[in-house]
Amino acid sequence: MSENELRDDTLKAYYADLHIHIGRASDGQAVKITGSRNLTFENIAREASERKGIELIGIIDCHSPSVQNDIISSLHSGEMSEVAGGGIAYRGTTILLGSEIEIYEPDKGAAHVLAYFPNLEVMQHFTVWMSSHMKNVNLSSQRLYVPARILQEEIYARGGLMIPAHVFTPHKGIYGNVTSKMADVLDLSMVSGIELGLSADSAMAGTLSELDDFTFLSNSDAHSLGKIGREYNQLRLSTPSFAEFSKALSRIDGRGVMANYGLNPRLGKYHRTYCNHCHAIVEESSSAEHLCPHCGSKKVVQGVLDRILSIADRQEAYIPEHRPPYHYQVPLEFIPGLGKATMASLLEVFGTEMAILHQAKEELIAEVVGANMASQIVMARSGLLSLTAGGGGTYGKVIKP
């Protein structure tokens, strides 16, 4: 559904990226060890609002007490304010307060899930509970030592939402690393949506019947400011807030996900099976007993595509009527030759990355960066660039024309 097809005059289209990490708090406390140091609460809000043009973001390390102190400071300074429907407002962007948590199933494996709460007070209450079941509540993505269903009950008892993160990845995806049936681990009645991850799309997920009723999200899982918005969603809401986001996931009162925008799965860094010994991408059909056909090593990591093929209960993808289109889109930073100076010129003219990707006409882009680069940008936002496949933690690449 396009913006011109919104069914209600009170509803509008908003861009949303609901999985962004905090690298450091302003006091220097590490939060996401692998995250950039400049990924602070304030910097993320500014980047999303002023550079990216994203109106709803989920910062998923807000359980950390040091991050909560930064939120309190932003509210007290008047730079940010609480949203009536839940969330924190910064200029034209609303921040949802979230947490990424690691669950562990004995004899199965570990997976990450995302929890979102309506306000800081509830998040602080959740932090107190988690601190009794977690070794270091200050850090991101820490293991919680309670059964997954107990965690779900604690989240929903507080009016929260729970979404399994990057569900197919071999590292901490619930399908990729734990189980072939999500219902074996989680109570599906307390799952609000599914995050596909960078190496999968709606069609690939459509081969699992267990996922038919769920709303899909495509988020960045950003570990640096530049990665915000590399995957995102277009939501139909009355205003960007926690309450409206909850309605969109449940597809009620006209709210919903209008479109998912993401990498072609071939660009995802876990798309194909990969040998960590000889660094070769492995065709699953050529791998016998999980041995690399090139070097014989057992250090083979099953890729998302091959994992889905092994657990699918359909040969053909089923796309239910409620499923929105999934648009392949290559982030601007992936385009060969589009460096910082070129990006700065584009932003000076068009304002935000969302404006470049969705509104700017090719001929106007060409006036800024030339016809060849303008053509590359239009092909990128249409998913038409030639790609090499990713695997083993290395992203695929755009092939130079």
N, C-alpha and C positions, 0 to 999 in steps of 0.2 A: 504494500500500500504506500502510495506516495504522499507527500505533505499536502498535495491538493485534494487528496481523497479522504482526509480526516472526516469522520462521521459526525462530529460534534464541534460546534463553534468554540466550546470551552476547552477543547483538547488541542494540543500542539505537539510538534515533533521536537525532540531533544536528543542530542548526542550524549552517550554515556559510556564510560570505561570504569568498571566496577572492581578492578583488581590492581591496585598500585601500592607498592611497598614504601615504607620509611627506611632510609639508610641510617640516619643519625638523628637524635633529638638535638634541640638547640643547646643543651648542656653538654654535648659531646658523647652522651650515652649511645653505644652501638645498639641498633634495633635489628635490622636485617644485615647480617655480616657481609653478604655478597652484594648488598645494595650500595649505590653511590653515596658518598658522604653528604652531597648537597641535596639528597632526597629528604628534605625536612617537610613538616606539615605545611608551613607557610610557603615554601618554594613550590611544592606540588600544587597548591591552590592557585598560585600566581601563574605557573606554567599552563595549567589546564584552562584557566580563564582567559589569559591575555595572549598566549601564543597558540595553543591548540584549538581554542574555541569549543571546548567540551563543557556542557552545562550540568552534568551529573557525574560525579566521580566517587569511587569507593576506595578509601584508604584503609587497608586491611591489617594495620598494625596498631590500631587505636586502643588495644588492650594494655599496651605498655604504659606504666605509670609516668615515665618521662615524656612520652608523647601526649598523655593526658594533661600534663603540666603546660605543654606548648599550646594545647587547645584552650585551656583556661586563660592563658596569657593573651591569646588572640581575641577571645571574647571580652576580656576585661579592658583591652585597649580600644575596643570598638571597631577594630579592623574587620572582625567577623561577628556574626550574630546567629542565634539559634532560629531554625525554621519551624514554623507552627506544626507542620506535618512530619517533622523529624529531619534532622540533618543540621549542618552548619553552613551558613551562606557566606560566600566571599564574592563580591561583585555579582556577576551573572552566573556563578557556578555554585551548586550545592554539593557539599561533601557528606557522604554517608560514612558512618563510623563502623568499621568492620575489624575482623580478626581472622588471621589464617592459623589454623590449628592442625597439628598432626595427630591422627588417630592410628592405633596399632592393633591389628588382629593377630593373636598368637597363631603360629604356623601358616600365616597368610602373608602379611606384610603391612607396610605403612602407607597412609594416604593423607592428603591435605584436604581440608574442608574450610569453607568461608562462612563466617557468622557475621550478620549485620544487626545492629540495634538502633532504635529510634533516637536516642539521645545520650549525652555523656554520662548522666547519672546512672542509667541502666548499664552502660558499658563498664563503669567503675564497679558496680555491683557484681558484674560478671567476672571482672578481674579478681576480685576478692575470692570468689568461688574457685576460679582456675588456679590461683596461687597455692591452694592446698593440694593440687593434683598435678603440678608441673614443676620441674626443677628450676626454671628461670623465666618468670612471667615477663621480664623486661624485654626478652628477645622475640623475634618473629618466628612463626612456624614451628613452635616447640611441641614436643610430644606430650599429650595429655594421658595420664595413667588412670583412665576410667573407660569402660566400654562405650563404644560409639553411640549406642542408643541412649545411654545416660546423658551424654553430651547433648544429643538432640533434645531431650526432655528439658534440660537446663536452658537451652537457647530459646525454645518455644514458650516455656513458662515465663520468660521475661519479655515476651512479645517480639522476639527476634526472628530472623530468617536464616536458613542454612542451605548452602549450595556447595556440592562437591566440586573441587577445583581441578582444572586440566585433567579431566577424568581418564583419558586414554594414555597419558605419558608413562613411560616405564619407570620414571622416578617420581613416586608419590602421587600417581593417579590411581583412583580406586579400581578402575578396570585394568589399567596398565600394570599395576603392581600388587593388587590384593585379591581380586575375585573376578569371576566371569559373570556373576549375578549380584547386582548391587543390593538386592533384597536380602541376600545372605548376611549382610553386614549392617545395613541401615534400615530404619523404619521409613518406608517410602512415603508415608503420610506426613512425615516431617522433613521432606525435601522440597524446597521451594523452586528450584530450577537446577539446570545443569550447565557448567562451564565447559565448553568443548576443548579449549586449549589450542595452541598455535599449530599443531600438526594434524588437526582434524577439522571437518566441516559438517554441515547438517546432513548431507547425503551419506557420508561415511557412518555417522551415528544412527542414521535411519535404517541400518541393517540389524539393529537391536530392538526388538519389540518392547522391551522393558522401559524404553525411553519415550515411547509414543506420546504420553500425556504431559511430558515436561516441557517447559519453556527453555529454550537454549539461549545461552549468552556467549559472546565472543569478547574476551577482555585481554588487556595487554600483558598482565603479570609483570608490570614495569619494574625494573631494578635500576633505572636511571631516568632522569627527566626527559631525555630524548625519546625514550621508548613509550612514553604515555601516548595512548591513542594509536599504537601500531595495529591493535584490533579494538573494535568498539561496536556499539549498538546504537540504533535509532529507536527511541521509545516514544510511545504515544501517551502523553500525560496531561493533566490540567496544569501542573506546576512541578518542577523537580523537587521531590521530597521522598522521605522514607515511606510514608503512607502510599504515595502514588506509585513508587517502585514496587511495593508489595502487591498492589492491585495489578500492575502490569505483568508480574510473574504469574499471577492467578488468572489473568485475562478476563477481568471483570469490569463492568461499567465502562466498556469501550477502551480501557487501557490495555496496553500490550507492547510487545516488541514488533516494530514495523520492519526492521531489517537488521541483519548481522553483517558487519564488515570485517573481513579478516584476510590474513595471508592465504594464498593458495597453499594447501597443506604441504606441497612439495618444498616450500621454503622453510617449514618448521624443522627445528633442529633434532626432533626425534621421529621424523616421518618414516624413515626406512630403517630396517634392521642393520646393525653396524658392528664391525669387529674392532674392539678396543686395542687389539694387538697389532694388526697390520693396517688399521684405519681404512678398511674397505667397506663400502656399502654392499650388503649381502642380500641377494634375492632369496626370500624365505624358502621358495621351492627348491633352491640348490643347497640348502643347509640341512645336513643330516645330523640328527640327534644334537642340535644346537652347536655344531662344530662349524667353524669358518671354512668354507670350501677353498679359500685362497691359501690359508696358512695352517689350518687344522686347530686353531686356538679355540678354547672354550669361552673366551672372553667376548661373547656375542650378546649384544643388547637388542632385544626384540623391539622393532619400531612400531609406531602407532598403527600404520596401515596393516602390517602383518598381524598385530595383536587383534585388531578388529576383525580381520578375516578369519582368525582362529576361533573367535567366540561368537560371531554373528549367528543369529538363528533365522536369517533370511538371506537369500542370494541377491535379491534386488532391494534397494532402499525404498522404504515407505515414507512418504512425506504427507503427514496429516494436514487438514485444511488450516489449522491454526498456525502451522509452521511458516514463519516469514521467509522471504528470499535471503540467501546467503551470497553476498557479493564479494568476489575475490578482489582484493585491493593491495597493491604493493605500497608500503609506506614510502614517503618521499625520500627518507634517508637511505633507502635501499637502491635508489636510482644511480647508476654509475655517472660520475661527473657532477652530481648535484651536491656541492659542498656548502660550507657555512656561509660564504659570501653570496652565493646564488640564493640560498634560502632566505638570507636577510633581505635581499632585494625583493623577493616574492612577498615576504611578510610586510614589508614597508608599503607595498601597493595594495595587497588583498587583505591584510589584517591578521588572519589566523590560518592554520593548516586546514581546518574544516572548510573554510571559504575557498581555499585553493583546490581542495579535493572535490567539492560539491557545487560550487557556484561560478568560479572563474571560467570564462570562455577561452578556448584555445588561442584565438587570435589576440586576446588581451594578454595572456601569459607569454605569447611569442614576442610581444612588444617589450617585455621585461627581460626575458632570458634567451630569446632567439627561437626560430622555428623548430630546430631539431630537439632542443630540450623541452619545448612545449609539447611536441608530439610524444616524447617519452613520458611526460607527466600525465597526459590524457590516457595513454596506454596503461600506465601504472594504475590509475584510478578505475580503469575498466578491466583490470586483470589480464591484459593481453601481452605482457612482456614475456619473453622466453626465459625459462628458469632451469637451474640444476637442482637436484633433490638434496635435502638435508638429511642428516643422520648422526647419531652418536654425540649429540650435544653441539654440533656445528650447523649453523643455518645454511639453507640452500642459497643460491646466488642468482641475481639477475644477470643474464648473458648480455654482454655489450652488443649493440646492433652493428 
